[in-house]
């Protein structure tokens, strides 16, 4: 009986993800401007989910590599990219096990994803290795100092100081955390 209910449950879960991630779509242009994303660049969006942000980066003219462990979410993103005629390639996987990429990224977008990673240090070292020389890593996380009106539950939010410490240990030079919209802080780091 449970197997019969699974497809409907999966469809409902995907529908919830699409709706939740669509609420962040307005952030894509802000994040892209902050990290200096330009047309023609290759962007690796780690934790891309259903592609709400990745599709917007592609609409700006970037070649987007959308990575997520959830193949159903990426299938949705790929179908939406095809429907819109956008350059988006999907990679099922996790940053902790980052394999050879189709192209070295100029920009890596890690938006609301770092706090989900089990081995943050391993992931950040792998990201640094994969990046083009002169590339940049953009991190946006929900700030635990925020009021908690939107975004991740307070218990799951990562302190900016922890993110900066992890980046330094992985060999990145990082900017100080800056306040961003919707209770986020942002960090830009270079190898």
C-alpha positions in Angstrom: 0.0 0.0 0.0 2.8 2.4 0.8 4.4 2.0 -2.6 1.1 3.1 -4.2 1.1 6.2 -2.2 4.7 7.0 -2.9 4.4 8.7 -6.3 1.7 11.1 -5.0 3.8 11.8 -1.9 6.8 12.5 -4.1 4.8 14.8 -6.3 3.4 16.7 -3.3 6.9 17.1 -1.8 8.2 18.4 -5.2 5.3 20.9 -5.4 6.1 22.2 -1.9 9.8 22.5 -2.8 9.0 24.4 -6.0 6.8 26.8 -4.1 9.2 27.4 -1.2 12.2 27.9 -3.6 10.2 30.3 -5.8 9.9 32.6 -2.8 13.7 33.2 -3.1 13.7 33.9 -6.9 14.0 37.6 -6.3 17.3 37.1 -4.6 19.1 35.8 -7.7 19.8 39.2 -9.2 21.0 40.6 -5.9 23.3 37.6 -5.3 24.6 37.7 -8.9 25.4 41.4 -8.7 27.1 41.0 -5.3 29.4 38.3 -6.6 30.0 39.9 -10.0 28.3 37.2 -12.1 28.4 38.1 -15.8 27.1 36.6 -19.0 29.4 33.9 -20.3 30.6 32.8 -16.9 30.2 29.2 -15.7 28.3 29.0 -12.5 28.1 26.0 -10.1 25.0 26.3 -8.0 25.4 23.8 -5.2 22.1 22.8 -3.5 20.2 24.0 -6.5 17.1 22.1 -5.7 14.3 22.8 -8.2 16.4 25.6 -9.8 14.7 28.7 -8.7 18.0 30.6 -8.5 20.0 28.6 -11.0 17.4 29.3 -13.7 17.7 33.1 -13.0 21.5 32.9 -13.3 21.1 31.1 -16.6 18.6 33.9 -17.7 21.5 36.4 -17.1 23.5 34.5 -19.7 25.6 32.2 -17.5 26.3 28.6 -18.2 24.9 26.9 -15.1 25.8 23.6 -13.5 23.0 22.9 -11.0 24.1 20.4 -8.3 21.8 18.8 -5.8 21.5 15.3 -4.2 17.8 15.2 -5.1 17.3 13.9 -8.7 13.6 14.7 -8.8 14.3 18.4 -8.0 17.0 18.5 -10.7 14.7 16.9 -13.2 12.2 19.7 -12.6 15.0 22.3 -13.0 16.1 20.7 -16.3 12.6 20.6 -17.7 12.0 24.2 -16.7 15.4 25.2 -18.3 14.4 23.4 -21.5 11.0 25.1 -21.5 12.7 28.5 -21.2 15.6 27.8 -23.5 18.2 28.3 -20.9 21.7 26.7 -20.5 21.5 24.6 -17.5 23.2 21.2 -16.8 22.3 19.1 -13.8 24.6 17.1 -11.6 23.2 14.7 -9.0 25.5 14.8 -6.1 26.9 16.5 -3.0 29.8 19.0 -2.7 31.5 16.7 -0.2 32.0 14.3 -3.1 32.5 16.8 -5.9 33.7 14.9 -9.0 35.1 16.3 -12.2 32.8 19.0 -13.6 32.0 19.6 -17.3 33.7 23.0 -16.8 35.6 24.8 -14.0 33.3 27.4 -12.5 34.0 31.1 -12.5 31.5 31.5 -9.6 30.2 29.0 -7.1 26.9 29.8 -5.5 26.3 28.2 -2.1 22.9 29.6 -1.0 21.2 28.3 2.1 23.2 25.0 1.6 26.4 25.1 3.8 24.5 24.4 7.0 23.0 21.2 5.4 26.4 19.7 4.7 27.7 16.9 6.9 31.4 17.5 6.1 31.6 21.2 5.5 35.4 21.3 5.5 35.6 18.5 2.9 33.0 20.3 0.7 34.8 23.7 0.9 38.2 22.2 0.0 36.6 20.3 -3.0 34.9 23.6 -4.1 38.2 25.5 -3.9 39.9 22.8 -6.0 37.2 22.8 -8.7 37.2 26.6 -9.2 38.8 28.5 -12.0 41.8 30.7 -11.0 40.3 34.1 -10.2 36.9 32.5 -9.4 34.8 33.4 -6.4 32.6 31.5 -3.9 29.4 33.2 -2.8 27.7 32.1 0.4 24.3 33.2 1.7 22.9 31.7 4.9 20.1 32.7 7.2 21.5 34.8 10.0 20.9 33.4 13.5 20.8 37.0 14.7 17.7 37.6 12.6 14.2 37.6 14.0 13.3 34.2 12.5 10.3 35.5 10.6 11.5 33.9 7.3 13.8 31.1 6.3 15.5 28.3 8.2 14.5 27.5 11.7 16.7 29.3 14.2 18.3 26.0 15.4 19.5 25.2 11.9 21.1 28.6 11.1 24.9 28.9 10.9 26.7 31.7 12.7 28.7 33.8 10.2 31.9 33.4 12.4 31.7 29.6 11.9 31.4 30.0 8.2 34.4 32.4 8.1 36.4 29.9 10.2 35.6 27.0 7.9 36.5 29.1 4.8 39.9 30.1 6.2 40.6 26.4 7.1 39.8 25.4 3.5 42.2 27.9 2.1 39.9 30.7 1.1 40.3 34.4 1.7 36.9 35.7 2.7 35.2 39.1 3.0 33.5 39.9 6.3 29.9 38.7 6.4 27.5 41.4 5.2 23.8 41.7 6.0 21.6 40.7 3.2 17.9 40.6 2.5 15.4 38.2 4.0 17.5 37.6 7.1 20.5 36.4 5.2 24.2 37.3 5.6 26.5 36.9 2.6 30.2 36.1 2.3 32.4 36.3 -0.8 35.5 34.1 -0.8 38.4 33.6 -3.2 40.9 30.7 -3.3 
